[in-house]
């Protein structure tokens, strides 16, 4: 079962986050085989400041997803203000490491379409997949109801990134600067 997990940083937790970086990476290394994508979201004003962490994994079930999210060292130490855990479906059938655009070059974004989605929009990845790193629907806990869409992509700017999802198809669309995570 695939899961989208988004930890959002608590205000003022940057120093603690930095102190725990090696512990965080070591924890993530234990999930290398299950990882579909990972990386921090970044401040709009300072690309060196993390605002959260995104992890997309294939795990045995909801209990394993919750354990992954809540046992994470940053969560345990109080770095994060909240965590979103949603079932997810990998519409591209690949990991971020398979992205033909590589790890570097260009701006990267997390785009989240949240809330009651129009059931007819964004069901499948766009035909032009060259800039998509990860794409898939966010699902309810029982995997029966679509509750949004999560996309990682390379785009020239926020407006272009946002345009990957249908305007008006969601209660809210969020766009976050994002970068490939993990050890370089």
Secondary structure by P-SEA (a helix, b strand, c coil): cbbbbbbbbcccaaaaaaaaaaaaaaaaaaacccccbbbbbbbccccccccbbbbbbbcccaaaaaaaaaaccccccccccbbbbbbbbcccccccccccccccccbbbbbbbccccccccccccccccccccbbbbbbccccccccbbbbbbbcccaaaaaaccccccccbbbbbbccccccc
